[in-house]
Amino acid sequence: MDSLTHALTGAVIGDAIAGQKFGQKAMLIGAFAANIPDLDVLVTNLFNPVDALFVHRGFSHSFLLMILGSAALAYLLNKRFSKRLNFTNWWLLILIPWFSHLSMDIFNTYGTAIFAPFSNTRVSIDSMAIIDLNLLIILLFSLLGIFLTKRMPRFKRFLSVASLSAVIIYFVAGVLIKAAVEREVKSYLSKNDVGYNRIYSTPVPLTNLAWMVLVEDSASFRVSYINVPKNQIYRHFYIKKVSVKLDCPVLEEKLVDFSKGFYAVKHDDGKIFFTDLRFSTLAGAPQNSPVLSIEINPNSCKASRNHPKRDINLKNAAALYRRLLLDK
């Protein structure tokens, strides 16, 4: 998830854990702790662009580092500030927001190595966009309510717990919507006698009410954008499969592995452009407006990452919600 979502979630958790004892400082500490894993972005520039894909959300997002790191921070904070909170309070205040970060990230497309260093498997449920406007609204109203009820400690604590429950319900709803979308797609393919190898689905940025579905066969990817409230396909196109064909087997293997085989390749001006199709844009086709695209020089095997194009702007957001809620 994005840093703001993590910070807001951590703030609500911080208030629920230690708000009565530590006041608004608990919210600040929770917000900070919830963003600790993403400090790995400070070192990703030290790696080549392909290896950096695996460094981000690698060991920094593991359960092992979470347990050891939160305990170490709690020990240091308890030695310095032990009047209001004991070690257990400090540990929970760091641990639970940190855990919320890892838990939320596994619902995204990118993949999270929560079992590192024991396993390099990147867990991804693919049911939540990295930026979800609906979730942000829930969290913002939750924090507003917490601030407005700061002189009513019991009700404020109830509101914190209720807010976190709403967040959990929203994530569960995303998983259920994903299952329903894939079930409908499989039913459609079966009725129309369309063969396929794999299906991949993920919500578009900002909402879980619109989804991108990739249907892979031996020659191409069928890409469909689905309006969930109206059960309609509002954009559909094909992407022909093209092999990478690099004289850099290690680089090629890493890219294919990271994308889980859902990728497009374009040869242009002596260079190769590798696009991970799993990352949906708000508008346009992923191969023309890619979120994750790697430019490769086939002669030197040097790679560079192009700037992501999520197409997230007010115009596209308004068009999306108009299509979802108003257009017939």
ZAMARGU-4260 file (C-alpha; in steps of 0.2 Angstrom, whole numbers, plus 5000, padded with zeros to 4 digits):
<rodrens>
0) 5000/5000/5000 | 5005/5018/4999 | 5014/5027/5013 | 4999/5038/5018 | 4988/5022/5020
5) 5001/5014/5031 | 5003/5029/5041 | 4985/5032/5044 | 4982/5014/5049 | 4997/5014/5060
10) 4990/5030/5069 | 4973/5022/5072 | 4982/5006/5079 | 4993/5017/5090 | 4978/5026/5097
15) 4969/5009/5101 | 4985/5002/5109 | 4992/5017/5119 | 4981/5032/5116 | 4974/5033/5134
20) 4992/5032/5142 | 5002/5041/5129 | 4990/5053/5120 | 4992/5058/5102 | 5011/5053/5103
25) 5004/5035/5102 | 4997/5039/5085 | 5013/5047/5079 | 5023/5032/5084 | 5011/5020/5076
30) 5011/5030/5060 | 5030/5029/5060 | 5031/5011/5064 | 5019/5007/5051 | 5031/5014/5038
35) 5047/5006/5044 | 5047/4992/5031 | 5047/5004/5017 | 5063/5012/5022 | 5071/4999/5011
40) 5068/5012/4997 | 5084/5021/5004 | 5095/5007/4998 | 5086/5001/4982 | 5096/5013/4972
45) 5112/5004/4977 | 5106/4989/4966 | 5103/4988/4947 | 5085/4990/4943 | 5081/4972/4941
50) 5088/4966/4957 | 5080/4982/4966 | 5063/4974/4961 | 5067/4960/4973 | 5076/4971/4987
55) 5060/4981/4989 | 5048/4971/5000 | 5061/4958/5002 | 5069/4955/5019 | 5063/4972/5025
60) 5046/4965/5024 | 5049/4949/5033 | 5041/4943/5049 | 5058/4939/5056 | 5064/4957/5055
65) 5048/4963/5061 | 5049/4953/5077 | 5068/4957/5080 | 5067/4975/5075 | 5051/4979/5085
70) 5058/4971/5100 | 5075/4981/5098 | 5066/4997/5096 | 5054/4994/5111 | 5069/4990/5122
75) 5078/5007/5117 | 5062/5017/5119 | 5058/5009/5136 | 5076/5013/5142 | 5073/5031/5137
80) 5055/5034/5141 | 5049/5021/5154 | 5037/5032/5164 | 5021/5030/5155 | 5023/5014/5145
85) 5032/4997/5150 | 5042/4986/5138 | 5026/4976/5133 | 5017/4992/5129 | 5031/4999/5118
90) 5033/4982/5109 | 5015/4981/5105 | 5015/5000/5099 | 5029/4996/5087 | 5025/4978/5082
95) 5006/4979/5078 | 5008/4994/5066 | 5023/4985/5058 | 5013/4969/5056 | 4999/4979/5048
100) 5011/4985/5035 | 5016/4967/5030 | 4998/4961/5031 | 4991/4975/5020 | 5005/4973/5007
105) 5002/4955/5004 | 4985/4960/4996 | 4994/4970/4983 | 5001/4964/4966 | 5020/4967/4970
110) 5022/4953/4981 | 5030/4952/4999 | 5044/4941/5005 | 5036/4939/5022 | 5046/4922/5025
115) 5063/4929/5021 | 5077/4924/5023 | 5070/4906/5025 | 5060/4907/5008 | 5061/4919/4994
120) 5043/4916/4990 | 5034/4933/4987 | 5016/4932/4994 | 5003/4942/4984 | 4984/4939/4985
125) 4981/4953/4971 | 4965/4959/4978 | 4969/4977/4983 | 4977/4991/4973 | 4992/5000/4980
130) 4982/5016/4981 | 4964/5013/4986 | 4953/5029/4988 | 4939/5020/4997 | 4951/5014/5010
135) 4959/5031/5012 | 4942/5038/5015 | 4938/5026/5029 | 4954/5029/5038 | 4953/5048/5036
140) 4935/5048/5044 | 4941/5037/5057 | 4955/5048/5062 | 4944/5063/5062 | 4932/5054/5073
145) 4946/5050/5085 | 4952/5068/5086 | 4934/5074/5089 | 4931/5062/5103 | 4948/5064/5112
150) 4939/5070/5128 | 4929/5054/5128 | 4942/5040/5130 | 4930/5025/5131 | 4921/5030/5115
155) 4937/5035/5107 | 4945/5018/5110 | 4929/5010/5104 | 4930/5021/5088 | 4948/5015/5085
160) 4943/4997/5086 | 4928/4999/5075 | 4939/5008/5062 | 4951/4994/5062 | 4937/4982/5060
165) 4930/4992/5045 | 4947/4991/5037 | 4948/4972/5040 | 4931/4970/5032 | 4936/4980/5017
170) 4951/4969/5014 | 4940/4953/5016 | 4927/4961/5004 | 4941/4963/4991 | 4946/4945/4992
175) 4927/4940/4990 | 4925/4952/4975 | 4941/4945/4967 | 4934/4927/4969 | 4917/4933/4961
180) 4926/4941/4946 | 4936/4926/4942 | 4921/4915/4944 | 4911/4926/4931 | 4926/4926/4919
185) 4928/4907/4920 | 4910/4905/4917 | 4910/4916/4902 | 4925/4907/4894 | 4917/4890/4897
190) 4900/4896/4889 | 4909/4903/4874 | 4921/4888/4873 | 4937/4899/4875 | 4952/4889/4880
195) 4965/4897/4892 | 4980/4893/4902 | 4979/4905/4917 | 4969/4919/4923 | 4975/4934/4933
200) 4965/4947/4941 | 4968/4963/4951 | 4959/4979/4955 | 4963/4995/4945 | 4970/5010/4956
205) 4959/5019/4968 | 4945/5006/4970 | 4940/4988/4971 | 4924/4991/4960 | 4934/4990/4944
210) 4946/4975/4939 | 4958/4971/4926 | 4958/4953/4921 | 4972/4944/4911 | 4967/4928/4902
215) 4982/4919/4895 | 4982/4907/4881 | 4997/4900/4871 | 4998/4915/4859 | 4992/4930/4868
220) 4984/4939/4883 | 4966/4944/4883 | 4965/4960/4894 | 4948/4965/4900 | 4943/4979/4912
225) 4927/4975/4922 | 4914/4986/4930 | 4909/4976/4945 | 4893/4985/4950 | 4886/4984/4933
230) 4895/4967/4928 | 4901/4974/4912 | 4917/4974/4902 | 4921/4992/4898 | 4938/4989/4889
235) 4945/4974/4880 | 4960/4971/4869 | 4974/4958/4865 | 4992/4958/4868 | 5002/4946/4858
240) 5015/4935/4867 | 5033/4939/4862 | 5048/4930/4870 | 5061/4940/4878 | 5076/4932/4869
245) 5090/4940/4878 | 5108/4934/4878 | 5107/4938/4897 | 5099/4922/4904 | 5100/4927/4922
250) 5092/4944/4919 | 5079/4936/4908 | 5075/4923/4922 | 5073/4936/4935 | 5061/4947/4925
255) 5050/4932/4920 | 5051/4926/4938 | 5046/4943/4945 | 5031/4945/4933 | 5025/4927/4935
260) 5025/4926/4917 | 5013/4940/4914 | 5023/4951/4903 | 5024/4960/4886 | 5040/4963/4876
265) 5042/4977/4863 | 5058/4979/4852 | 5061/4997/4847 | 5077/5006/4841 | 5088/4992/4846
270) 5082/4991/4863 | 5070/4979/4872 | 5056/4985/4883 | 5049/4973/4896 | 5032/4977/4904
275) 5025/4968/4919 | 5006/4967/4914 | 5000/4963/4931 | 5001/4981/4936 | 4985/4990/4930
280) 4984/5008/4925 | 4969/5019/4929 | 4966/5023/4910 | 4974/5015/4895 | 4982/4999/4890
285) 4996/4993/4902 | 5009/4990/4888 | 5006/5008/4881 | 5006/5016/4898 | 5016/5004/4909
290) 5017/5005/4928 | 5032/4993/4928 | 5043/4994/4913 | 5061/4989/4911 | 5072/4995/4896
295) 5086/4983/4891 | 5101/4985/4880 | 5102/4968/4873 | 5121/4970/4869 | 5127/4975/4886
300) 5113/4968/4896 | 5111/4984/4905 | 5094/4988/4912 | 5085/5004/4917 | 5068/5006/4924
305) 5056/5018/4916 | 5046/5030/4926 | 5029/5022/4931 | 5014/5028/4922 | 4999/5025/4933
310) 4988/5038/4924 | 4981/5043/4942 | 4974/5060/4940 | 4958/5070/4943 | 4951/5068/4926
315) 4954/5049/4925 | 4947/5046/4943 | 4932/5056/4939 | 4929/5046/4922 | 4931/5030/4932
320) 4919/5034/4945 | 4906/5041/4933 | 4908/5025/4923 | 4906/5014/4939 | 4891/5023/4946
325) 4882/5035/4934 | 4884/5029/4916 | 4872/5016/4909
</rodrens>
